[in-house]
Structure formats: structure tokens, C-alpha cells
Amino acid sequence: MEFSREIGIFMEEHRQEAFDLLLELAQIPAPSNHEEKRAEFCRNWLTAQGAEGVYIDDALNVIYPVGCGEADDLAVFMAHSDVVFPDREPLPLKVENGRICCPGIGDDTANVVALLMTAKYIARKGLRPGNGGMLLVVNSGEEGLGNLKGSRKIMADFGSRIREFVTLDGTAAAGVSRAVGSRRYRVEIDTEGGHSYGAFGNRNAIAYLASLIDTLYTVKVPELGKTTYNVGTISGGTSVNTIAQHAEMLYEFRSDEQCSLDAMEKHFMAAVEFYRAKGITVTVTLVGDRPCADGVDREKLGEMMARANAASQRHYGHAMAFGSGSTDCNIPLSMGIPAICVGCYRGAGAHTREEYVEIDSLLPGLKFASDLILHHF
């Protein structure tokens, strides 16, 4: 189905509903692995719009299957429900100066609303894809230690039937077509500790952790692709007059090239073994593992990017610059399934409490999302 005047009018007539939906949904807390409230809200909302067969799976994905049946030719469109913020109470929101300000308002709530409003149009019109079937998914676990849980579950359940995969994530400025893989570790150091005066000279876990961090920050990253590393959190110790017995950190490295990711792994493990050789206890736990792409049909991927660029020109007035990123697309791309990530709003401040979306970008975003999705009908 080509983007039609009828679809555009529908989105214009329902722009206030979409605005109100965004305000309500954005305030519902949804830290990664605790998206229950948003999942229930989205399922109930979709059902109220006439969507049939909507369900929540074991990973807290909200799934609206459209014309699927036994089809072995599925297109997936998803937007993630979780946010990076740990809040369990309603998230603070304000509307001022042409902006909606709220933690997580853009990443990824505005994109979820664009998906939901397109789902409403499909349900109300009783549409079915021209070929194969479609899964519209409000997925869980995209952020941080969510470790792409929702995307992994969709691919585990439907992977052999999926022909292409689109996630709505990020802003309208750029898209992602190349997967940045990553590995994330919790590193814990334990020593004997003791009283800061009476046991002076005993080994301090904080000091050894600091030394390990310094060692990791001396690495020369591989030249192939773009590779980065970061220590995101550190904690440990008991009191100012106690030699710390325990200290820990969260450490990650990323790359858009698998061989560079493997090189970083080798350096990290060598550093850990060096400190273990000093007789201290170093415990390493893998808490996140995102794969790079493998064996993707570049021609098919190019066709998807071209469709997204055409829709971007129609509704935003500019082409979309595609690059590398770490998104829900990592999982299908690692399985050789063409996948892209595109966004449905303008705004800034993602992953900060000052995040905002520009209100006048929401209607073009609704049209952009519906243009991409309804191409299959």
C-alpha cells in the first residue's frame, strides 16, 4: 500500500489522541526487566482499538500478530517499552515551550506511540498484509542490562519465518543498518581488608580495582571498525577507616567488527589473569552480550534503507543518514536477517533526565511510521 491521503488524514485527525497517549504512557515506569505496567497498558490499549490476538509473551513483549497464521514470510516492526531510568514511581513530565520533557519520552516512548497509532489504523480498517504476515511488537529489554531480551525472544520464536525486521528507536535524524556488538561484565575484587590503622598494609580491594581500571584504559583499540570501551559504575568499601574487602565495577567494550570485539576480549581477560596472579580474588560475570552482524543480504538491506529514505524525504524533508549502532536489530542481523533502526521524532537528551521531544515533530513521525509499516499492505 502506498502512503495515501487517507492515511495522512487519519493521523492528522488523531494527532491529539496520539499526544495524550504519549503523555500517559511516558509517565508509566518501565526500567529494563520491569516493564510489566507498560506492557499491560499497551496490550489493553491495543485490544480496546479492536486489535485481535494481542498477547504478552514470557519476555514481556506485547505482540499484535496481523495476518500471520502459518505464514513463513513475516515482517517485524517493533519499538521498545523499557527506559534506562530505575524509577518505580510515575516519571516526571512537563510540557513547555513546544516540548514534552520527561525521562524516556523519546527513547523510546514517542516511537512506541507511532507504532501503536499505526496498529490502531490497521485494526480499525481490518487490514491484512499483501504477502505473508506481520508482527507489531512493543518489546522489552532493549536498554542496558536488558540485553535485548525482547528481541532475542522474538527471534527465538519466529526467527526462521522472518524476512525483514524494523525497529523504531532514536530520532528522525539518522538510522542504523550496521550492528555494534558489545560485551558487558561485572568485575568484583575481594581481599582480606581490615582496620585502616591496625591492619595497615593489608590489600585494599578498591586500590586493586583502580589499578585494574587504569590497566584497561591503556589499551590501544583495534584499527578495524570503530571500537570503544568504558567503565560505567564502580562501588565498594565499608567505611573511611576500613581497608576495603570488596569492590566492583561494570565494564563494557563495543565494536562494529567481530574480530575487533574478540581482540578486546583477549586484552580484558589477560588483564584479569594478571591481577589474579597477584593472589587476589577477581570474579568476572558476563551481564550483556550483543552480537555483530553476520551474513546479511546487502541488496535486501539496501532496499529497506531506500524505502526508509523515501519515507523520510516525504515526511521529514530529508534523507536519513545510516550508520552503526547497538539496537534491537543486533539479534536479527547476527542471524543474517536484514534489519534497520529508524526514529519517529525530533528531540534531544536521550538517557538523561532532561530528555525532550519537539511537539511539532510528532505528526510527521506518525506519518513516517505508518508509511513504512503500511508498505506491506
C-alpha positions in Angstrom: 0.0 0.0 0.0 1.4 3.4 -1.0 1.2 6.1 1.6 -2.2 7.7 0.8 -4.1 10.8 1.6 -6.5 8.7 3.7 -3.7 7.6 6.0 -2.4 11.1 6.3 -5.8 12.4 7.2 -6.3 9.7 9.8 -3.1 10.6 11.6 -4.0 14.3 11.4 -7.4 13.6 12.9 -5.9 11.5 15.7 -2.9 13.7 16.5 -4.5 14.9 19.8 -5.2 11.3 20.8 -1.6 10.4 20.0 -0.3 13.4 22.0 -2.5 12.4 25.0 -1.4 8.8 24.7 2.3 9.9 24.7 1.8 11.9 27.9 0.1 9.0 29.7 2.5 6.3 28.5 5.6 8.3 29.2 4.8 8.5 32.9 4.4 4.8 33.4 7.7 3.5 34.9 9.4 0.8 32.9 13.0 0.1 33.9 14.6 -2.8 31.9 13.3 -6.2 33.1 10.4 -4.5 34.9 8.2 -3.4 32.0 5.1 -5.1 33.4 3.0 -1.9 33.8 3.7 -0.6 30.3 3.2 -4.0 28.8 -0.2 -4.3 30.4 -1.2 -0.8 29.4 -0.2 -1.4 25.7 -2.0 -4.7 25.5 -5.2 -3.3 26.9 -5.0 -0.2 24.7 -4.5 -2.3 21.5 -7.4 -4.6 22.5 -9.6 -1.5 23.0 -8.8 -0.3 19.5 -10.1 -3.6 18.0 -6.7 -5.4 17.6 -7.3 -9.1 17.7 -5.0 -11.8 19.2 -2.8 -9.4 21.2 -0.8 -11.1 23.9 2.2 -10.7 26.2 4.9 -13.3 26.0 7.3 -14.6 28.6 9.8 -11.8 27.9 7.1 -9.1 28.4 6.8 -8.4 24.7 3.4 -7.1 23.7 2.7 -8.8 20.3 0.0 -8.0 17.8 0.1 -10.6 15.0 -1.5 -9.4 11.8 -2.4 -12.0 9.1 0.3 -14.3 10.4 -1.4 -17.8 10.6 1.2 -20.2 9.4 3.0 -17.7 7.1 6.7 -18.3 6.7 7.2 -14.7 5.4 6.9 -12.3 8.3 7.8 -8.6 8.6 8.5 -7.4 12.2 8.0 -3.8 13.4 8.9 -3.1 17.0 9.6 -0.3 19.5 10.8 -0.9 23.0 8.9 -0.2 26.2 11.8 0.0 28.6 13.7 3.1 29.7 17.2 3.4 31.3 15.8 5.0 34.4 15.3 2.9 37.6 12.2 4.8 38.8 9.3 2.7 40.0 7.1 5.7 40.6 5.5 7.7 37.8 8.2 9.6 35.8 8.1 13.4 36.0 6.7 15.1 32.9 6.1 18.7 31.8 5.0 20.4 28.6 6.6 23.8 27.9 8.0 25.8 25.0 6.9 23.4 22.3 8.5 20.4 24.0 7.4 17.4 26.1 10.1 16.9 28.8 10.3 13.5 30.5 13.0 10.9 31.1 12.5 8.3 28.3 10.0 10.4 26.4 11.9 10.0 23.1 13.8 6.8 23.8 11.6 5.1 23.2 8.1 6.2 24.1 7.5 8.5 21.2 8.3 5.7 18.8 6.1 3.3 20.7 3.2 5.7 20.2 3.9 5.9 16.5 3.7 2.1 16.4 0.5 1.9 18.4 -1.3 4.5 16.3 -0.4 2.7 13.1 -1.6 -0.5 14.8 -4.9 1.2 15.5 -5.3 2.2 11.9 -4.6 -1.4 10.8 -7.1 -2.8 13.3 -9.9 -0.3 12.6 -9.6 -0.9 8.8 -9.3 -4.7 9.2 -6.1 -4.7 7.0 -4.0 -7.7 6.2 -0.5 -7.8 4.6 -0.4 -8.4 0.9 2.1 -11.2 1.3 2.9 -13.2 4.4 2.2 -11.7 7.8 3.4 -9.1 10.2 4.2 -8.8 13.9 3.8 -5.4 15.6 5.7 -5.6 18.9 6.2 -3.3 21.9 9.2 -5.1 23.1 11.1 -5.4 26.4 14.7 -5.2 27.4 16.4 -3.1 24.8 18.3 -0.8 27.2 21.5 -1.6 29.1 21.3 -4.8 31.1 18.0 -5.7 29.4 20.5 -7.3 27.0 18.0 -7.3 24.1 15.8 -9.8 25.9 12.7 -8.9 23.9 14.3 -9.0 20.5 16.0 -12.3 21.4 12.7 -13.8 22.3 11.0 -12.7 19.1 13.9 -14.2 17.0 13.8 -17.4 19.1 10.1 -17.9 18.5 9.8 -16.6 14.9 13.3 -16.3 13.5 13.1 -18.8 10.7 9.9 -17.2 9.5 11.1 -13.6 9.5 12.1 -11.9 6.2 12.8 -8.4 7.5 12.9 -6.6 10.8 12.5 -2.9 11.6 12.8 -1.3 15.0 11.6 2.2 15.7 14.2 3.7 18.0 16.1 7.0 18.2 15.3 10.3 16.4 14.4 11.1 12.8 17.9 12.4 12.1 19.6 9.1 11.5 19.2 5.4 11.1 21.1 2.2 12.0 21.9 -0.5 9.5 25.1 -1.9 11.0 25.3 -3.7 14.3 27.7 -2.6 17.0 28.4 -5.7 19.1 29.3 -5.4 22.8 30.3 -7.4 25.9 29.5 -6.2 29.4 31.0 -7.6 32.5 30.6 -7.2 36.3 34.1 -7.4 37.8 34.4 -8.0 41.5 37.6 -7.9 43.5 37.9 -9.3 47.0 40.8 -9.0 49.5 41.4 -9.6 53.2 40.8 -6.0 54.2 40.9 -4.9 57.8 41.1 -1.9 60.1 42.7 1.1 58.4 45.2 1.6 61.2 45.5 -1.8 63.0 45.7 -3.8 59.7 47.6 -1.3 57.7 49.4 -3.0 54.8 46.7 -5.4 54.0 45.5 -5.3 50.5 42.7 -2.9 49.6 40.1 -4.1 47.0 39.4 -0.5 45.9 43.1 0.1 45.2 43.3 -3.1 43.1 40.2 -2.3 41.2 41.5 1.2 40.5 44.7 -0.3 39.2 42.9 -2.8 37.0 40.8 0.1 35.6 44.0 2.0 34.8 45.4 -1.1 33.1 42.2 -1.4 30.9 42.4 2.2 29.9 45.9 1.8 28.5 44.6 -0.5 25.7 45.2 0.6 22.1 41.9 -0.2 20.4 42.0 -2.2 17.1 42.1 -0.2 13.9 39.4 -2.1 12.1 36.0 -0.6 12.5 35.1 1.6 15.5 35.9 0.1 18.9 35.3 1.7 22.3 35.4 0.7 26.0 34.0 2.2 29.2 33.8 1.7 33.0 30.3 2.7 33.8 29.9 2.2 37.5 32.2 1.4 40.5 31.3 0.7 44.1 32.9 -0.9 47.2 34.2 -0.4 50.7 32.6 -0.2 54.1 33.8 3.0 55.9 36.5 5.6 55.8 38.5 3.7 58.4 38.2 0.2 56.8 40.5 -1.3 54.3 38.0 -2.3 51.6 37.4 -6.1 51.3 35.2 -5.8 48.2 34.9 -3.5 45.2 33.2 -3.9 41.8 32.6 -2.3 38.5 30.6 -2.6 35.3 32.8 -2.6 32.2 32.0 -2.9 28.6 33.6 -2.8 25.2 32.0 -2.4 21.8 32.8 -2.7 18.1 31.1 -2.9 14.8 33.7 -5.6 13.7 33.6 -9.0 15.3 37.4 -9.5 15.1 37.9 -6.2 17.0 35.4 -7.3 19.6 37.4 -10.5 20.0 40.7 -8.6 20.4 39.2 -6.5 23.2 38.0 -9.7 24.9 41.5 -11.1 24.8 43.1 -8.0 26.3 40.4 -7.9 29.0 40.9 -11.5 30.1 44.7 -11.1 30.1 44.4 -8.1 32.4 42.1 -10.1 34.7 44.6 -13.0 34.9 47.4 -10.7 35.7 45.6 -9.5 38.8 44.6 -13.0 39.8 48.3 -13.9 39.6 48.8 -11.4 42.5 46.8 -13.7 44.7 43.6 -11.6 44.9 40.2 -12.9 44.0 38.8 -11.5 40.8 35.3 -12.6 39.8 34.1 -11.9 36.3 30.4 -12.2 35.3 29.1 -11.7 31.8 26.0 -9.5 32.1 25.5 -8.4 28.5 26.4 -9.8 25.1 25.3 -8.2 21.9 26.5 -9.8 18.6 27.7 -8.1 15.4 26.0 -8.7 12.0 26.7 -11.9 10.1 25.8 -12.9 6.5 23.2 -10.3 5.8 21.9 -9.9 2.2 23.3 -6.4 1.4 20.9 -5.9 -1.5 17.8 -6.6 0.6 19.2 -4.4 3.3 19.8 -1.6 0.8 16.2 -1.9 -0.4 14.9 -1.4 3.2 17.2 1.6 3.6 15.9 3.1 0.3 12.3 2.7 1.5 13.1 4.4 4.8 14.9 7.2 3.0 12.0 7.8 0.6 9.6 7.9 3.6 11.9 10.3 5.4 12.0 12.6 2.4 8.2 12.6 2.2 7.6 13.4 5.9 10.7 15.0 7.2 12.1 16.6 4.1 15.5 15.0 4.3 17.2 11.7 3.7 18.2 9.5 6.7 21.9 9.1 7.4 22.5 5.4 8.2 25.4 4.2 10.3 26.4 1.8 13.1 24.6 1.3 16.4 23.6 -1.1 19.2 19.9 -1.7 18.9 17.3 -4.5 18.8 18.5 -5.0 15.2 21.7 -6.7 16.5 19.9 -10.0 17.0 18.3 -10.4 13.6 21.4 -9.0 11.9 23.5 -11.6 13.7 21.2 -14.3 12.2 21.6 -12.9 8.7 18.1 -11.3 8.6 18.0 -7.7 7.1 17.2 -5.2 9.8 17.2 -1.4 10.2 16.5 1.0 13.0 14.8 4.4 12.4 13.2 7.0 14.5 9.9 9.0 14.6 10.6 12.3 16.4 13.0 15.2 16.8 14.4 15.9 20.2 17.5 15.6 22.4 18.8 14.5 25.8 18.3 10.7 25.5 19.4 8.8 28.6 19.3 12.0 30.7 16.5 13.3 32.9 16.4 16.4 30.7 15.3 14.4 27.6 12.6 16.1 25.4 10.8 15.7 22.2 9.6 18.5 19.9 5.8 18.5 19.7 5.7 19.7 16.1 7.8 16.6 15.1 5.2 14.1 16.3 2.7 14.3 13.4 5.4 13.8 10.8 6.7 10.9 12.9 3.2 9.2 12.9 3.1 9.5 9.1 6.6 8.2 8.7 5.9 5.1 10.8 2.6 4.4 9.1 4.3 4.9 5.7 7.0 2.3 6.5 4.6 -0.2 8.0 1.7 0.0 5.6 4.1 -0.5 2.7 3.4 -4.2 3.4 -0.4 -4.0 2.9 
